[in-house]
Amino acid sequence: MEYKKLQKSLERDQARRKKADQERSTLMQAARILGVLGFLFVLPVVGGAYLGHWLDSLSSGYSVRWTVGFILLGIVVGGVNAYLALRE
């Protein structure tokens, strides 16, 4: 009698461990995908901001035309990058 209870308990614990391992790998995969998407979206925006700021610093006077333009372009490029990465 005790042997059967112990066996059932061990089988239940083993099933719980397998389920936890499967859920953990899914969580890690989701975190990896979100991290990659973050880089794919953020890097063009930040790169556009730096490039635009550099071009604005070359002109005389105060101007943010290039900075705003390249930030908007970075948002578009980052969005396309993220879309293409999710489509795969």
BAFI-3210 file (N, C-alpha, C; in Angstrom, 3 decimals, decimal comma, padded with zeros to 6 digits):
// residues 88
n [1|2|3|4|5|6|7|8|9|10|11|12|13|14|15|16|17|18|19|20|21|22|23|24|25|26|27|28|29|30|31|32|33|34|35|36|37|38|39|40|41|42|43|44|45|46|47|48|49|50|51|52|53|54|55|56|57|58|59|60|61|62|63|64|65|66|67|68|69|70|71|72|73|74|75|76|77|78|79|80|81|82|83|84|85|86|87|88]
n.u [000,817|001,836|003,919|002,674|001,504|003,783|004,931|002,984|003,130|005,768|005,560|003,729|005,219|007,296|005,916|005,114|007,623|008,444|006,495|007,055|009,632|009,055|007,444|009,260|011,191|009,639|009,118|011,703|012,255|010,397|011,370|013,828|013,041|011,681|013,824|015,470|013,733|013,531|016,146|016,201|014,329|015,032|017,733|017,915|016,469|017,937|020,382|019,600|018,958|021,464|022,901|021,335|021,631|024,362|024,487|022,911|024,568|026,541|025,472|024,921|023,634|020,630|019,160|016,907|016,044|017,235|017,669|015,071|013,946|015,568|015,097|012,377|012,609|014,152|012,280|010,452|012,092|012,877|010,371|009,721|011,825|011,206|008,710|009,384|011,053|009,269|007,564|009,003]
n.v [-001,188|001,324|001,478|001,866|004,383|005,956|005,556|006,731|009,345|010,009|009,776|011,826|014,073|013,939|014,422|017,050|018,327|017,962|019,460|022,012|022,401|022,546|024,868|026,778|026,840|027,903|030,424|031,454|031,475|033,372|035,646|035,902|036,435|038,866|040,446|040,475|041,696|044,168|045,206|045,256|047,222|049,482|050,166|051,311|053,690|055,041|055,229|056,859|059,185|059,971|060,338|062,352|064,399|064,892|065,836|068,133|069,577|070,388|072,441|076,008|077,871|077,064|073,995|071,309|069,767|067,664|065,821|065,186|064,232|061,979|060,454|059,824|058,395|056,284|055,096|054,117|052,329|050,615|049,569|048,158|046,314|044,877|043,833|042,177|040,376|039,147|037,950|035,853]
n.w [000,000|000,917|-000,851|-003,333|-002,964|-002,686|-005,203|-006,880|-005,964|-006,687|-009,483|-010,000|-009,155|-011,003|-013,377|-012,890|-012,843|-015,516|-016,839|-015,800|-016,825|-019,559|-019,663|-018,746|-020,773|-022,787|-021,748|-021,698|-024,425|-025,294|-023,978|-025,236|-027,873|-027,508|-026,678|-028,961|-030,774|-029,545|-029,880|-032,698|-033,204|-031,636|-032,175|-034,899|-034,411|-032,410|-033,729|-035,892|-034,469|-033,466|-035,889|-037,107|-035,185|-035,420|-038,080|-037,767|-036,092|-037,797|-039,273|-039,256|-036,506|-034,609|-035,064|-035,553|-037,527|-039,067|-037,032|-036,035|-038,400|-038,994|-036,728|-037,054|-039,450|-038,451|-036,753|-038,610|-040,084|-037,995|-037,286|-039,628|-039,611|-037,238|-037,939|-040,135|-038,807|-037,041|-038,839|-039,859]
ca.u [000,000|002,729|004,720|001,866|001,382|005,077|005,096|002,089|003,688|006,945|005,101|003,129|006,326|008,014|005,075|005,209|008,938|008,432|005,661|007,800|010,717|008,480|007,019|010,441|011,805|008,772|009,346|013,015|012,139|009,687|012,287|014,834|012,394|011,447|015,114|015,893|012,848|013,927|017,334|015,852|013,550|015,667|019,006|017,747|015,994|019,068|021,333|019,057|019,081|022,871|023,249|020,650|022,265|025,652|024,230|022,446|025,697|027,342|024,844|025,017|022,381|019,976|018,279|016,649|015,375|017,832|017,473|013,682|013,759|016,209|014,400|011,179|013,066|014,551|011,058|009,911|013,002|012,766|009,091|009,836|012,701|010,465|007,676|010,030|011,550|008,112|006,975|009,782]
ca.v [000,000|002,474|001,484|002,442|005,813|006,550|005,518|007,743|010,646|010,236|010,014|013,163|015,027|013,886|015,104|018,483|018,804|018,033|020,597|023,217|022,543|022,994|026,252|027,616|027,033|028,802|031,746|031,895|031,778|034,641|036,706|036,053|037,082|040,264|041,129|040,677|042,708|045,453|045,690|045,549|048,450|050,612|050,576|052,304|054,964|055,689|055,575|058,019|060,357|060,404|060,852|063,629|065,390|065,230|066,687|069,426|070,316|070,937|073,667|077,153|078,152|075,956|073,265|069,919|069,161|066,367|064,910|064,714|063,448|060,667|059,680|059,284|057,358|055,151|054,425|053,356|051,215|049,684|048,877|047,185|045,241|044,056|043,100|041,104|039,361|038,383|037,180|034,613]
ca.w [000,000|000,982|-002,071|-004,408|-002,690|-003,007|-006,654|-007,436|-005,607|-007,528|-010,854|-010,031|-009,084|-012,277|-014,359|-012,582|-013,294|-016,981|-017,221|-015,441|-017,791|-020,827|-019,512|-018,600|-022,082|-023,520|-021,205|-022,167|-025,848|-025,414|-023,551|-026,290|-029,014|-027,157|-026,676|-030,348|-031,345|-028,969|-030,591|-034,085|-033,276|-030,960|-032,776|-035,960|-033,862|-031,744|-034,786|-036,595|-033,600|-033,460|-037,213|-037,271|-034,316|-036,020|-039,238|-037,268|-035,507|-038,887|-039,788|-038,341|-035,821|-033,912|-035,958|-035,189|-038,680|-039,391|-035,902|-036,041|-039,617|-038,890|-035,692|-037,696|-040,368|-037,620|-036,283|-039,746|-040,359|-036,880|-037,413|-040,723|-039,109|-036,275|-038,683|-040,895|-037,876|-036,531|-039,927|-039,995]
c.u [000,868|003,554|003,954|001,674|002,669|005,291|004,219|002,617|004,894|006,549|004,494|004,216|007,101|007,218|005,113|006,532|009,000|007,633|006,388|008,945|010,200|008,055|008,209|011,100|010,953|008,974|010,687|012,984|011,439|010,588|013,348|014,247|012,153|012,749|015,601|015,030|013,176|015,143|017,012|015,083|014,330|016,942|018,841|017,286|017,151|020,126|020,874|019,171|020,513|023,284|022,603|021,263|023,614|025,453|023,725|023,589|026,590|026,761|024,968|023,645|021,812|018,992|018,110|015,970|015,918|017,580|016,066|013,430|014,355|015,623|013,145|011,542|013,497|013,355|010,469|010,784|012,929|011,462|009,110|010,722|011,951|009,394|008,281|010,557|010,400|007,495|007,709|009,369]
c.v [001,263|002,606|002,147|003,939|006,541|006,614|006,582|009,147|010,983|010,508|011,407|014,241|015,075|014,612|016,615|019,068|018,936|019,233|021,914|023,452|023,043|024,452|027,194|027,863|027,968|030,236|032,295|032,240|033,113|035,808|036,956|036,792|038,556|041,059|041,435|041,748|044,099|046,037|046,067|046,848|049,649|051,082|051,529|053,668|055,729|056,096|056,786|059,288|060,875|060,988|062,211|064,719|065,830|066,143|068,063|070,244|070,911|072,240|074,784|077,420|076,900|075,292|071,838|069,189|067,778|065,360|064,331|063,827|062,055|059,819|059,053|058,187|056,100|054,381|053,573|052,133|050,173|048,906|047,821|046,016|044,306|043,228|041,924|039,994|038,525|037,519|035,865|033,683]
c.w [000,000|-000,297|-003,211|-004,209|-003,064|-004,510|-007,321|-007,160|-006,477|-008,979|-010,999|-010,000|-010,393|-013,365|-014,139|-013,058|-014,811|-017,461|-016,934|-016,418|-019,131|-020,747|-019,404|-019,952|-022,933|-023,049|-021,676|-023,651|-026,060|-025,022|-024,617|-027,486|-028,723|-027,138|-028,080|-031,009|-030,810|-029,675|-032,028|-034,219|-032,741|-031,668|-033,962|-035,443|-033,220|-032,769|-035,583|-035,776|-033,582|-034,811|-037,456|-036,421|-034,888|-037,225|-038,813|-036,683|-036,583|-039,429|-038,765|-037,736|-035,172|-034,853|-035,441|-036,343|-038,992|-038,271|-035,911|-037,260|-039,521|-037,757|-036,288|-038,691|-039,600|-037,080|-037,397|-040,026|-039,251|-036,914|-038,499|-040,293|-038,173|-036,983|-039,447|-039,984|-037,318|-037,596|-040,126|-038,905]
res [m|e|y|k|k|l|q|k|s|l|e|r|d|q|a|r|r|k|k|a|d|q|e|r|s|t|l|m|q|a|a|r|i|l|g|v|l|g|f|l|f|v|l|p|v|v|g|g|a|y|l|g|h|w|l|d|s|l|s|s|g|y|s|v|r|w|t|v|g|f|i|l|l|g|i|v|v|g|g|v|n|a|y|l|a|l|r|e]
***
